[in-house]
């Protein structure tokens, strides 16, 4: 029978690390414009904008 005295679980550490990784990935995807959870956050490049069809080009 193994002795478990003095051993601690690493599950809370792995959970916190996983949350940080998920937050970092979500922030990067939001910044790149793949997802849009926060309006007005992220890059503002011309390739990501939809053309405005209401105003004619001159």
Order of alpha helices (4+ residues) and beta strands (2+ residues): alpha
